[in-house]
Amino acid sequence: MAVTGPRRVTVMGATGSVGRQTLDVIAQSGGRFVVEALVGGRDVDKLARAARASGARLAVVADPQGYAALGAALAGTGIEVAAGPEAVLDAAGRPAEIVVAAIVGAAGLASTLAAIRRGATVALANKETLVCAGSLVTAACAAHGGRLIPVDSEHSAIFQVFDRSQSDQVEKLILTASGGPFRTRSLADMARATPAEAVAHPNWSMGAKISVDSATMMNKGLEMIEAFHLFPVREDQIEVVVHPQSIVHSMVAYADGSVLAQLGTPDMRTPIAVALSWPQRMPLEGPRLDLRSNLSLTFEPADLERFPSLKLARDVLRAGGALPTVLNAANEVAVAAFLASRIGFLDIARVVEQTLARSTARAPSSIAEVEAIDAEARRGAEASLPTSGRAA
Ligand SMILES: NC(=O)c1ccc[n+]([C@@H]2O[C@H](COP(=O)([O-])OP(=O)(O)OC[C@H]3O[C@@H](n4cnc5c(N)ncnc54)[C@H](OP(=O)(O)O)[C@@H]3O)[C@@H](O)[C@H]2O)c1
């Protein structure tokens, strides 16, 4: 169906890496999209600048203490200002056709659900939402007519080549992983890795948390769980392969032997544009893939010994129940502790493993139960943090 008139977009996590790139895509869209609301966490200056530049109607800072500063920064612009967790949910509830879910972590769950429950299209970057509450989120989509369109580049690739009319002919999904900054490092080297080294991704410029997740390869583990909830496949049909160039963004293998891939430069604005403009496409400026430039595309298996987080995520995906929620919460705690130099790089997977091993939580049947499991897992992970500083 042809889209008439501009579509209204609300961006949750507007001050982050995906949020800023979303606003860049909207600015390039020639009026296809207008901004309804922008939501940030704490960074009032960035939020106010983005609200002015995009002509947003509403700017919301999740941190209630940011209210006065945001009001002062936007005085005289006519942009509405609000703050606090309730205002974040209200922003998701505003009548925008598309809500870009780009808050980092389980903190994005409630607002993503609020958008789904009013039948919005959610352009989903926030993979943690599907990891910690996948079945409940997809059930809410079915009940309220909400739609999830993936923004994660791997899932966007699969979304673009997955034939939903013949999903029984899909043999497997092949998620590509760059391998992150430590792809060729020894375990001894990784034990000494600093936060600065871990966030220095070779191909993608991203927020700190997902960058560390890429370094541990937990990111690919979270993405396996995300793929399981986004596409009609079994757990054993989801494969991971390391592809250091990040050109092939993922693939779908069919029963007749065909493997369909989506390729492109490593630029998040492409999957963002795909999600915003779907089912159409939009022109976007940016670097283009030049296949004549002696480009070599290589693929190798992932090393589960050096990247145990990937195995933990696979085990959790197989086991199901409360464990994906526990895995996600423990990982968020461990990554934050690593970024604060409280623990070593290899401790991240250890903390997650120990928290999973101690968990007795049962499968959640409501969002309140997800939140309770998440909170308990965070306490468990905090208790598992080694106290010896950065020595891993
Ligand atoms: N970056 C990428 O290329 C990429 C690719 C694929 C998927 N993703 C996924 O997209 C999500 C965002 O990643 P990112 O790299 O953009 O992260 P980021 O740069 O760290 O940005 C996170 C955003 O979330 C906001 N935020 C944090 N806590 C919040 C809270 N409690 N309430 C409301 N807002 C909050 C932050 O606000 P303040 O900064 O103002 O505090 C910021 O706007 C993650 O789930 C990530 O896995 C990212």
The ligand as an ORCA input file, in Angstrom:
! r2SCAN-3c Opt
* xyz 0 1
  N      24.579      1.090     18.209
  C      24.338      0.196     17.284
  O      24.939      0.226     16.201
  C      23.328     -0.893     17.516
  C      23.144     -1.883     16.538
  C      22.174     -2.861     16.743
  C      21.419     -2.869     17.892
  N      21.626     -1.923     18.846
  C      20.817     -1.967     20.063
  O      20.168     -0.704     20.196
  C      20.032     -0.358     21.570
  C      20.700      1.003     21.779
  O      22.078      0.860     21.508
  P      23.024      2.139     21.348
  O      24.324      1.619     20.887
  O      22.321      3.183     20.590
  O      23.161      2.562     22.886
  P      23.679      3.971     23.493
  O      24.443      4.714     22.479
  O      24.288      3.650     24.796
  O      22.298      4.759     23.730
  C      21.360      4.296     24.666
  C      20.189      5.237     24.715
  O      19.299      4.792     25.751
  C      19.045      5.887     26.642
  N      18.738      5.345     27.953
  C      19.553      4.631     28.769
  N      18.887      4.269     29.885
  C      17.633      4.771     29.766
  C      16.483      4.737     30.584
  N      16.477      4.120     31.777
  N      15.355      5.339     30.137
  C      15.334      5.979     28.945
  N      16.406      6.037     28.126
  C      17.538      5.441     28.531
  C      20.299      6.719     26.586
  O      20.085      8.028     27.049
  P      21.294      8.980     27.637
  O      22.509      8.712     26.811
  O      20.733     10.359     27.424
  O      21.461      8.639     29.058
  C      20.557      6.674     25.075
  O      19.685      7.544     24.402
  C      20.695     -1.495     22.350
  O      19.706     -2.404     22.757
  C      21.614     -2.147     21.337
  O      21.830     -3.514     21.595
  C      22.565     -0.937     18.682
*
